[in-house]
Amino acid sequence: MQAIVLNGFGDTGQFREAELPMPVYRENELLIEIKAAAFNPIDYQMRQGRRESQHMHSPVLGRELAGIVVAAGAQTKGFRPGDKVIAAAGSKGSNGTYATHIALNYQMVAPLPAALTFTTATAIPSAGLTAWQTFQRIHAHPEERIFLTGGAGAVGSFLIKLLKAHGSHQLFTAAGNEQSKAALEILGLPATHILDYRQPNLAQRLLDAGGQGYFDWGIDIVGGSISETAAEVIGLNKGYADITFLGTSRTRELLFDKGAHVINISNYAYAAANQLSWYGQNLRELATLLNNNVITPPAVQVVGRLSADIVRQAHIMMENNQTYGRKLVMTME
């Protein structure tokens, strides 16, 4: 099979094209021909050798896919060759998704949502599952005020759609360019709920924009200094959802001083606990919401076809915050 291999941790020059053996699928696995793969910020963090790289067992990166089942192991259920599917493979597949094929436990796979193309559907699994887990675990009430960092990104936009679809409208976020602001307004956020994080005193400006004191929830999807803002604006004993594990020491101090209720969001936790059915079951729930038009699929940008150059380009765009509310996607043909 064709694949893009990471030679070693470092810059994007570490990627090269390679011909690898076809994955050998086990009795509880599907062999899937990948038609499209999406890029995630965790990809470049793994390339850099950061914490997430500890989960790597293949030099092929990539965590989500849309494709066609080629073969099904004897102990798989509900799938047969020819089925169109999506999956968040994480680090549980035979290799990553920067490749033409993957072997993956059938419990992590779900049918492709009706009427979606491979290029659109591949943008759903990782961001969708992260947003869905966050939505389910915070149990936000419609009247609660919520500030989320990175609202224009794949996870943020998915989460905004889920929250709005279930009655939440006191949603605030920050953006640093006009493209991201426009993408957020398309999601239905008022311009007054989208603050420029490049301007000073972001925390105070958020509190002023909220108009009713401190926020009920801070949701961090970015990490770094803006995670401190998310911690600053929540009130005493209020909630904070950490999706990045990239908060600063000051973030942790603020949360402790406020007695915050902290929820750590980790899709990988279910794989580590060997609860693989969580992935397929929740992808099916997301597919139902998409099929019933409760939420819409994410906006995507097809960067190009499988090649080391395209992978390098996508990583650079993600690192430089040039996705502008769109999920970057790579096709295989």
C-alpha atoms as a printed R data frame, in Angstrom:
    type eleno elety resid chain resno       x       y      z
1   ATOM     1    CA   MET     A     1   0.000   0.000  0.000
2   ATOM     2    CA   GLN     A     2   0.985   3.634 -0.409
3   ATOM     3    CA   ALA     A     3   1.679   5.584  2.766
4   ATOM     4    CA   ILE     A     4   3.360   8.710  4.102
5   ATOM     5    CA   VAL     A     5   5.901   7.764  6.758
6   ATOM     6    CA   LEU     A     6   7.404   9.915  9.520
7   ATOM     7    CA   ASN     A     7  11.170   9.327  9.622
8   ATOM     8    CA   GLY     A     8  11.616  10.937 13.038
9   ATOM     9    CA   PHE     A     9  10.293  13.692 15.270
10  ATOM    10    CA   GLY     A    10  10.856  17.227 14.033
11  ATOM    11    CA   ASP     A    11   9.710  19.503 11.236
12  ATOM    12    CA   THR     A    12   7.633  18.628  8.176
13  ATOM    13    CA   GLY     A    13  10.751  17.564  6.295
14  ATOM    14    CA   GLN     A    14  10.540  14.272  8.219
15  ATOM    15    CA   PHE     A    15   7.732  12.987  5.997
16  ATOM    16    CA   ARG     A    16   8.468  10.712  3.034
17  ATOM    17    CA   GLU     A    17   6.429   8.561  0.667
18  ATOM    18    CA   ALA     A    18   6.733   4.791  1.035
19  ATOM    19    CA   GLU     A    19   5.334   1.521 -0.260
20  ATOM    20    CA   LEU     A    20   4.390  -0.646  2.743
21  ATOM    21    CA   PRO     A    21   2.966  -4.174  3.025
22  ATOM    22    CA   MET     A    22  -0.826  -4.447  3.018
23  ATOM    23    CA   PRO     A    23  -2.097  -4.616  6.634
24  ATOM    24    CA   VAL     A    24  -2.979  -8.066  7.924
25  ATOM    25    CA   TYR     A    25  -6.445  -7.922  9.492
26  ATOM    26    CA   ARG     A    26  -7.376 -10.020 12.527
27  ATOM    27    CA   GLU     A    27 -10.617 -11.906 13.159
28  ATOM    28    CA   ASN     A    28 -12.193  -8.900 14.912
29  ATOM    29    CA   GLU     A    29 -10.947  -6.334 12.385
30  ATOM    30    CA   LEU     A    30 -12.000  -4.828  9.098
31  ATOM    31    CA   LEU     A    31  -9.598  -4.148  6.262
32  ATOM    32    CA   ILE     A    32 -10.596  -0.740  4.931
33  ATOM    33    CA   GLU     A    33  -9.553   0.993  1.733
34  ATOM    34    CA   ILE     A    34  -9.198   4.618  2.752
35  ATOM    35    CA   LYS     A    35 -10.780   7.101  0.349
36  ATOM    36    CA   ALA     A    36 -10.189  10.275  2.370
37  ATOM    37    CA   ALA     A    37  -8.400  11.225  5.572
38  ATOM    38    CA   ALA     A    38  -8.661  14.390  7.652
39  ATOM    39    CA   PHE     A    39  -5.889  16.246  9.460
40  ATOM    40    CA   ASN     A    40  -5.946  17.112 13.162
41  ATOM    41    CA   PRO     A    41  -3.780  19.394 15.328
42  ATOM    42    CA   ILE     A    42  -2.778  16.317 17.321
43  ATOM    43    CA   ASP     A    43  -1.032  15.115 14.141
44  ATOM    44    CA   TYR     A    44   1.572  17.861 14.177
45  ATOM    45    CA   GLN     A    45   1.906  17.600 17.951
46  ATOM    46    CA   MET     A    46   2.788  13.926 17.479
47  ATOM    47    CA   ARG     A    47   5.189  14.817 14.665
48  ATOM    48    CA   GLN     A    48   6.941  17.206 17.033
49  ATOM    49    CA   GLY     A    49   7.376  14.437 19.612
50  ATOM    50    CA   ARG     A    50   5.031  15.968 22.156
51  ATOM    51    CA   ARG     A    51   3.032  13.984 24.731
52  ATOM    52    CA   GLU     A    52   0.628  12.461 22.204
53  ATOM    53    CA   SER     A    53   3.531  10.750 20.410
54  ATOM    54    CA   GLN     A    54   3.729   8.273 23.303
55  ATOM    55    CA   HIS     A    55   0.702   6.520 21.788
56  ATOM    56    CA   MET     A    56   2.337   5.961 18.397
57  ATOM    57    CA   HIS     A    57   2.968   2.403 17.276
58  ATOM    58    CA   SER     A    58   3.310   3.122 13.557
59  ATOM    59    CA   PRO     A    59   5.391   5.691 11.655
60  ATOM    60    CA   VAL     A    60   2.241   6.506  9.646
61  ATOM    61    CA   LEU     A    61   0.290   9.357 11.264
62  ATOM    62    CA   GLY     A    62  -3.394  10.225 10.790
63  ATOM    63    CA   ARG     A    63  -6.379   9.484 13.040
64  ATOM    64    CA   GLU     A    64  -9.631   9.493 11.050
65  ATOM    65    CA   LEU     A    65 -10.930   8.183  7.760
66  ATOM    66    CA   ALA     A    66 -13.746   7.541  5.368
67  ATOM    67    CA   GLY     A    67 -13.499   4.529  3.113
68  ATOM    68    CA   ILE     A    68 -14.806   1.171  1.914
69  ATOM    69    CA   VAL     A    69 -14.617  -2.193  3.664
70  ATOM    70    CA   VAL     A    70 -12.445  -4.555  1.633
71  ATOM    71    CA   ALA     A    71 -12.574  -7.576  3.938
72  ATOM    72    CA   ALA     A    72 -14.130  -8.482  7.299
73  ATOM    73    CA   GLY     A    73 -12.684 -10.828  9.925
74  ATOM    74    CA   ALA     A    74 -14.677 -13.865 11.029
75  ATOM    75    CA   GLN     A    75 -15.582 -12.324 14.407
76  ATOM    76    CA   THR     A    76 -16.796  -8.963 13.093
77  ATOM    77    CA   LYS     A    77 -20.475  -8.032 13.084
78  ATOM    78    CA   GLY     A    78 -22.580  -5.673 11.003
79  ATOM    79    CA   PHE     A    79 -20.154  -5.039  8.151
80  ATOM    80    CA   ARG     A    80 -19.345  -6.662  4.849
81  ATOM    81    CA   PRO     A    81 -17.093  -5.870  1.872
82  ATOM    82    CA   GLY     A    82 -18.341  -2.878 -0.076
83  ATOM    83    CA   ASP     A    83 -19.795  -1.013  2.923
84  ATOM    84    CA   LYS     A    84 -18.947   2.693  3.093
85  ATOM    85    CA   VAL     A    85 -17.688   3.587  6.561
86  ATOM    86    CA   ILE     A    86 -16.119   6.223  8.791
87  ATOM    87    CA   ALA     A    87 -13.862   5.769 11.798
88  ATOM    88    CA   ALA     A    88 -11.730   7.553 14.361
89  ATOM    89    CA   ALA     A    89  -8.819   5.136 14.371
90  ATOM    90    CA   GLY     A    90  -6.724   7.082 16.850
91  ATOM    91    CA   SER     A    91  -3.668   4.955 17.475
92  ATOM    92    CA   LYS     A    92  -5.555   1.642 17.487
93  ATOM    93    CA   GLY     A    93  -5.323   0.748 13.806
94  ATOM    94    CA   SER     A    94  -2.597  -1.206 12.053
95  ATOM    95    CA   ASN     A    95  -1.229   2.162 10.989
96  ATOM    96    CA   GLY     A    96  -2.359   5.771 10.675
97  ATOM    97    CA   THR     A    97  -4.645   7.127  7.993
98  ATOM    98    CA   TYR     A    98  -2.006   8.806  5.803
99  ATOM    99    CA   ALA     A    99  -2.226   5.613  3.772
100 ATOM   100    CA   THR     A   100  -4.428   3.788  1.278
101 ATOM   101    CA   HIS     A   101  -5.425   0.969  3.674
102 ATOM   102    CA   ILE     A   102  -5.866   0.253  7.381
103 ATOM   103    CA   ALA     A   103  -6.918  -2.690  9.558
104 ATOM   104    CA   LEU     A   104  -9.127  -1.637 12.472
105 ATOM   105    CA   ASN     A   105 -11.360  -3.238 15.102
106 ATOM   106    CA   TYR     A   106 -14.911  -3.266 13.757
107 ATOM   107    CA   GLN     A   107 -16.312  -1.793 16.991
108 ATOM   108    CA   MET     A   108 -14.582   1.523 16.199
109 ATOM   109    CA   VAL     A   109 -16.267   1.801 12.800
110 ATOM   110    CA   ALA     A   110 -19.652   3.220 11.781
111 ATOM   111    CA   PRO     A   111 -21.570   3.454  8.506
112 ATOM   112    CA   LEU     A   112 -20.946   6.548  6.400
113 ATOM   113    CA   PRO     A   113 -23.773   9.052  7.080
114 ATOM   114    CA   ALA     A   114 -26.322   9.085  4.287
115 ATOM   115    CA   ALA     A   115 -25.778  11.563  1.454
116 ATOM   116    CA   LEU     A   116 -22.285  12.570  2.607
117 ATOM   117    CA   THR     A   117 -19.242  12.260  0.385
118 ATOM   118    CA   PHE     A   118 -16.047  10.615  1.587
119 ATOM   119    CA   THR     A   119 -14.322  14.017  1.726
120 ATOM   120    CA   THR     A   120 -17.003  15.521  3.980
121 ATOM   121    CA   ALA     A   121 -17.553  12.426  6.107
122 ATOM   122    CA   THR     A   122 -13.880  11.996  6.998
123 ATOM   123    CA   ALA     A   123 -13.997  15.341  8.831
124 ATOM   124    CA   ILE     A   124 -16.561  14.004 11.314
125 ATOM   125    CA   PRO     A   125 -14.999  11.271 13.514
126 ATOM   126    CA   SER     A   126 -12.274  12.924 15.623
127 ATOM   127    CA   ALA     A   127 -13.740  16.409 15.973
128 ATOM   128    CA   GLY     A   128 -17.274  15.046 16.180
129 ATOM   129    CA   LEU     A   129 -16.490  12.554 18.929
130 ATOM   130    CA   THR     A   130 -14.550  15.152 20.921
131 ATOM   131    CA   ALA     A   131 -17.376  17.673 20.661
132 ATOM   132    CA   TRP     A   132 -20.011  15.003 21.377
133 ATOM   133    CA   GLN     A   133 -18.182  13.789 24.484
134 ATOM   134    CA   THR     A   134 -17.839  17.376 25.713
135 ATOM   135    CA   PHE     A   135 -21.502  18.101 25.061
136 ATOM   136    CA   GLN     A   136 -22.648  14.959 26.870
137 ATOM   137    CA   ARG     A   137 -20.416  15.381 29.887
138 ATOM   138    CA   ILE     A   138 -20.937  19.076 30.680
139 ATOM   139    CA   HIS     A   139 -24.753  18.798 30.649
140 ATOM   140    CA   ALA     A   140 -25.075  22.522 29.931
141 ATOM   141    CA   HIS     A   141 -28.437  24.124 30.622
142 ATOM   142    CA   PRO     A   142 -29.816  26.451 27.930
143 ATOM   143    CA   GLU     A   143 -29.560  29.543 30.159
144 ATOM   144    CA   GLU     A   144 -25.909  28.956 31.120
145 ATOM   145    CA   ARG     A   145 -23.184  31.212 29.737
146 ATOM   146    CA   ILE     A   146 -20.366  29.371 28.009
147 ATOM   147    CA   PHE     A   147 -16.996  30.601 26.763
148 ATOM   148    CA   LEU     A   148 -15.061  28.296 24.489
149 ATOM   149    CA   THR     A   149 -11.650  28.881 22.985
150 ATOM   150    CA   GLY     A   150 -11.081  27.944 19.350
151 ATOM   151    CA   GLY     A   151 -14.730  28.196 18.396
152 ATOM   152    CA   ALA     A   152 -13.971  28.412 14.677
153 ATOM   153    CA   GLY     A   153 -11.955  25.182 14.673
154 ATOM   154    CA   ALA     A   154 -13.296  21.737 13.869
155 ATOM   155    CA   VAL     A   155 -14.097  20.740 17.479
156 ATOM   156    CA   GLY     A   156 -15.357  24.204 18.417
157 ATOM   157    CA   SER     A   157 -17.706  24.550 15.463
158 ATOM   158    CA   PHE     A   158 -19.069  21.033 16.029
159 ATOM   159    CA   LEU     A   159 -19.656  21.797 19.702
160 ATOM   160    CA   ILE     A   160 -21.355  25.109 18.934
161 ATOM   161    CA   LYS     A   161 -23.745  23.306 16.572
162 ATOM   162    CA   LEU     A   162 -24.563  20.691 19.199
163 ATOM   163    CA   LEU     A   163 -25.116  23.273 21.939
164 ATOM   164    CA   LYS     A   164 -27.278  25.511 19.743
165 ATOM   165    CA   ALA     A   165 -29.328  22.554 18.542
166 ATOM   166    CA   HIS     A   166 -30.140  21.748 22.170
167 ATOM   167    CA   GLY     A   167 -31.133  25.271 23.204
168 ATOM   168    CA   SER     A   168 -27.890  26.958 24.315
169 ATOM   169    CA   HIS     A   169 -27.516  30.488 22.960
170 ATOM   170    CA   GLN     A   170 -25.305  32.214 25.521
171 ATOM   171    CA   LEU     A   171 -22.207  31.061 23.650
172 ATOM   172    CA   PHE     A   172 -19.090  33.222 23.441
173 ATOM   173    CA   THR     A   173 -15.745  32.650 21.753
174 ATOM   174    CA   ALA     A   174 -12.721  34.507 20.383
175 ATOM   175    CA   ALA     A   175 -11.226  34.824 16.910
176 ATOM   176    CA   GLY     A   176  -8.101  36.403 15.488
177 ATOM   177    CA   ASN     A   177  -9.029  37.040 11.850
178 ATOM   178    CA   GLU     A   178 -11.988  37.992  9.713
179 ATOM   179    CA   GLN     A   179 -12.255  34.553  8.073
180 ATOM   180    CA   SER     A   180 -12.715  32.838 11.434
181 ATOM   181    CA   LYS     A   181 -15.179  35.494 12.571
182 ATOM   182    CA   ALA     A   182 -17.208  35.032  9.391
183 ATOM   183    CA   ALA     A   183 -17.251  31.256  9.913
184 ATOM   184    CA   LEU     A   184 -18.560  31.732 13.450
185 ATOM   185    CA   GLU     A   185 -21.288  34.110 12.300
186 ATOM   186    CA   ILE     A   186 -22.381  31.482  9.767
187 ATOM   187    CA   LEU     A   187 -22.821  29.127 12.745
188 ATOM   188    CA   GLY     A   188 -25.253  31.648 14.207
189 ATOM   189    CA   LEU     A   189 -23.129  33.440 16.793
190 ATOM   190    CA   PRO     A   190 -23.858  37.185 17.088
191 ATOM   191    CA   ALA     A   191 -20.914  39.448 16.297
192 ATOM   192    CA   THR     A   192 -21.036  40.697 19.901
193 ATOM   193    CA   HIS     A   193 -20.309  37.135 21.106
194 ATOM   194    CA   ILE     A   194 -17.105  36.870 19.044
195 ATOM   195    CA   LEU     A   195 -14.220  38.777 20.593
196 ATOM   196    CA   ASP     A   196 -10.824  39.539 19.077
197 ATOM   197    CA   TYR     A   197  -8.222  37.716 21.161
198 ATOM   198    CA   ARG     A   198  -5.463  39.941 19.736
199 ATOM   199    CA   GLN     A   199  -6.805  42.921 21.682
200 ATOM   200    CA   PRO     A   200  -5.895  43.433 25.374
201 ATOM   201    CA   ASN     A   201  -8.031  42.630 28.410
202 ATOM   202    CA   LEU     A   202  -9.866  39.716 26.776
203 ATOM   203    CA   ALA     A   203 -11.194  38.362 30.078
204 ATOM   204    CA   GLN     A   204 -12.753  41.676 31.101
205 ATOM   205    CA   ARG     A   205 -14.183  42.229 27.627
206 ATOM   206    CA   LEU     A   206 -15.797  38.787 27.800
207 ATOM   207    CA   LEU     A   207 -17.343  39.534 31.176
208 ATOM   208    CA   ASP     A   208 -18.655  42.830 29.825
209 ATOM   209    CA   ALA     A   209 -20.059  41.121 26.713
210 ATOM   210    CA   GLY     A   210 -21.752  38.437 28.838
211 ATOM   211    CA   GLY     A   211 -23.418  41.179 30.844
212 ATOM   212    CA   GLN     A   212 -24.339  39.006 33.807
213 ATOM   213    CA   GLY     A   213 -21.138  38.402 35.693
214 ATOM   214    CA   TYR     A   214 -19.013  35.302 35.489
215 ATOM   215    CA   PHE     A   215 -19.519  32.408 33.093
216 ATOM   216    CA   ASP     A   216 -20.899  28.996 33.996
217 ATOM   217    CA   TRP     A   217 -18.508  27.094 31.727
218 ATOM   218    CA   GLY     A   218 -15.069  27.612 30.251
219 ATOM   219    CA   ILE     A   219 -14.135  25.124 27.524
220 ATOM   220    CA   ASP     A   220 -10.532  25.079 26.360
221 ATOM   221    CA   ILE     A   221  -9.847  23.693 22.882
222 ATOM   222    CA   VAL     A   222  -6.614  25.628 22.245
223 ATOM   223    CA   GLY     A   223  -4.374  25.627 25.308
224 ATOM   224    CA   GLY     A   224  -1.682  28.132 26.186
225 ATOM   225    CA   SER     A   225  -2.468  31.626 27.419
226 ATOM   226    CA   ILE     A   226  -6.080  31.661 26.264
227 ATOM   227    CA   SER     A   227  -6.768  28.720 28.591
228 ATOM   228    CA   GLU     A   228  -6.014  31.197 31.375
229 ATOM   229    CA   THR     A   229  -8.784  33.430 30.029
230 ATOM   230    CA   ALA     A   230 -11.218  30.512 30.078
231 ATOM   231    CA   ALA     A   231 -10.292  29.917 33.734
232 ATOM   232    CA   GLU     A   232 -10.489  33.627 34.594
233 ATOM   233    CA   VAL     A   233 -14.029  34.176 33.348
234 ATOM   234    CA   ILE     A   234 -15.758  31.285 35.141
235 ATOM   235    CA   GLY     A   235 -17.309  31.820 38.540
236 ATOM   236    CA   LEU     A   236 -16.878  30.101 41.875
237 ATOM   237    CA   ASN     A   237 -17.459  26.315 41.716
238 ATOM   238    CA   LYS     A   238 -18.310  26.558 38.022
239 ATOM   239    CA   GLY     A   239 -17.211  24.184 35.261
240 ATOM   240    CA   TYR     A   240 -14.131  23.910 33.068
241 ATOM   241    CA   ALA     A   241 -13.706  21.355 30.280
242 ATOM   242    CA   ASP     A   242 -10.104  20.678 29.281
243 ATOM   243    CA   ILE     A   243  -9.772  19.210 25.793
244 ATOM   244    CA   THR     A   244  -6.091  19.962 25.201
245 ATOM   245    CA   PHE     A   245  -4.011  19.140 28.302
246 ATOM   246    CA   LEU     A   246  -2.144  22.304 27.247
247 ATOM   247    CA   GLY     A   247  -3.200  24.704 29.997
248 ATOM   248    CA   THR     A   248  -0.538  26.688 31.832
249 ATOM   249    CA   SER     A   249   0.419  26.558 35.488
250 ATOM   250    CA   ARG     A   250  -1.550  29.784 35.976
251 ATOM   251    CA   THR     A   251  -4.593  28.107 34.439
252 ATOM   252    CA   ARG     A   252  -4.370  25.359 37.035
253 ATOM   253    CA   GLU     A   253  -3.907  27.897 39.845
254 ATOM   254    CA   LEU     A   254  -6.977  29.856 38.779
255 ATOM   255    CA   LEU     A   255  -9.084  26.699 38.586
256 ATOM   256    CA   PHE     A   256  -7.931  25.555 42.017
257 ATOM   257    CA   ASP     A   257  -8.556  28.975 43.592
258 ATOM   258    CA   LYS     A   258 -12.112  28.971 42.211
259 ATOM   259    CA   GLY     A   259 -12.830  25.403 43.278
260 ATOM   260    CA   ALA     A   260 -13.728  24.694 39.665
261 ATOM   261    CA   HIS     A   261 -15.343  21.483 38.531
262 ATOM   262    CA   VAL     A   262 -12.805  20.264 35.945
263 ATOM   263    CA   ILE     A   263 -13.703  17.717 33.278
264 ATOM   264    CA   ASN     A   264 -10.901  16.206 31.212
265 ATOM   265    CA   ILE     A   265 -12.038  15.333 27.693
266 ATOM   266    CA   SER     A   266 -10.063  12.474 26.162
267 ATOM   267    CA   ASN     A   267 -11.243  10.249 23.341
268 ATOM   268    CA   TYR     A   268  -8.138   8.139 23.821
269 ATOM   269    CA   ALA     A   269  -9.281   7.235 27.344
270 ATOM   270    CA   TYR     A   270 -11.835   4.789 25.932
271 ATOM   271    CA   ALA     A   271  -9.214   3.049 23.812
272 ATOM   272    CA   ALA     A   272  -6.875   2.847 26.800
273 ATOM   273    CA   ALA     A   273  -9.687   1.233 28.793
274 ATOM   274    CA   ASN     A   274 -10.380  -1.099 25.842
275 ATOM   275    CA   GLN     A   275 -13.930   0.254 25.502
276 ATOM   276    CA   LEU     A   276 -13.720   0.244 21.724
277 ATOM   277    CA   SER     A   277 -17.479   0.060 21.189
278 ATOM   278    CA   TRP     A   278 -17.714   3.656 22.502
279 ATOM   279    CA   TYR     A   279 -16.339   4.899 19.184
280 ATOM   280    CA   GLY     A   280 -18.701   3.091 16.858
281 ATOM   281    CA   GLN     A   281 -21.774   3.675 19.026
282 ATOM   282    CA   ASN     A   282 -21.195   7.402 19.376
283 ATOM   283    CA   LEU     A   283 -20.349   7.826 15.701
284 ATOM   284    CA   ARG     A   284 -23.726   6.254 14.954
285 ATOM   285    CA   GLU     A   285 -25.413   8.785 17.240
286 ATOM   286    CA   LEU     A   286 -23.658  11.621 15.423
287 ATOM   287    CA   ALA     A   287 -24.684  10.120 12.091
288 ATOM   288    CA   THR     A   288 -28.315  10.118 13.231
289 ATOM   289    CA   LEU     A   289 -28.103  13.831 14.106
290 ATOM   290    CA   LEU     A   290 -26.537  14.553 10.720
291 ATOM   291    CA   ASN     A   291 -29.033  12.414  8.803
292 ATOM   292    CA   ASN     A   292 -31.932  14.168 10.583
293 ATOM   293    CA   ASN     A   293 -30.414  17.618  9.888
294 ATOM   294    CA   VAL     A   294 -30.210  18.404 13.607
295 ATOM   295    CA   ILE     A   295 -26.627  19.469 12.904
296 ATOM   296    CA   THR     A   296 -24.788  20.062  9.647
297 ATOM   297    CA   PRO     A   297 -21.460  18.512  8.604
298 ATOM   298    CA   PRO     A   298 -18.263  20.537  9.024
299 ATOM   299    CA   ALA     A   299 -16.838  22.741  6.312
300 ATOM   300    CA   VAL     A   300 -13.851  21.094  4.626
301 ATOM   301    CA   GLN     A   301 -10.961  22.078  2.428
302 ATOM   302    CA   VAL     A   302  -9.481  19.376  0.234
303 ATOM   303    CA   VAL     A   303  -5.753  20.071  0.297
304 ATOM   304    CA   GLY     A   304  -4.904  17.483 -2.352
305 ATOM   305    CA   ARG     A   305  -4.144  13.823 -2.990
306 ATOM   306    CA   LEU     A   306  -1.995  11.532 -0.878
307 ATOM   307    CA   SER     A   307   1.619  12.700 -1.035
308 ATOM   308    CA   ALA     A   308   4.356  13.858  1.303
309 ATOM   309    CA   ASP     A   309   4.030  17.398 -0.081
310 ATOM   310    CA   ILE     A   310   0.311  17.539  0.717
311 ATOM   311    CA   VAL     A   311   0.910  16.244  4.256
312 ATOM   312    CA   ARG     A   312   3.607  18.873  4.771
313 ATOM   313    CA   GLN     A   313   1.294  21.600  3.466
314 ATOM   314    CA   ALA     A   314  -1.556  20.575  5.768
315 ATOM   315    CA   HIS     A   315   0.703  20.466  8.831
316 ATOM   316    CA   ILE     A   316   2.042  23.935  8.095
317 ATOM   317    CA   MET     A   317  -1.485  25.309  7.635
318 ATOM   318    CA   MET     A   318  -2.609  23.850 10.975
319 ATOM   319    CA   GLU     A   319   0.450  25.114 12.842
320 ATOM   320    CA   ASN     A   320   0.013  28.611 11.395
321 ATOM   321    CA   ASN     A   321  -3.716  28.721 12.209
322 ATOM   322    CA   GLN     A   322  -4.660  28.956  8.533
323 ATOM   323    CA   THR     A   323  -7.626  26.574  8.501
324 ATOM   324    CA   TYR     A   324 -10.201  29.383  9.017
325 ATOM   325    CA   GLY     A   325 -12.993  27.177 10.305
326 ATOM   326    CA   ARG     A   326 -12.478  24.407  7.731
327 ATOM   327    CA   LYS     A   327 -11.283  20.844  8.269
328 ATOM   328    CA   LEU     A   328  -8.312  19.951  6.056
329 ATOM   329    CA   VAL     A   329  -8.824  16.766  4.075
330 ATOM   330    CA   MET     A   330  -6.634  14.588  1.847
331 ATOM   331    CA   THR     A   331  -7.989  12.176 -0.775
332 ATOM   332    CA   MET     A   332  -6.291   8.950 -1.824
333 ATOM   333    CA   GLU     A   333  -6.971   9.060 -5.563
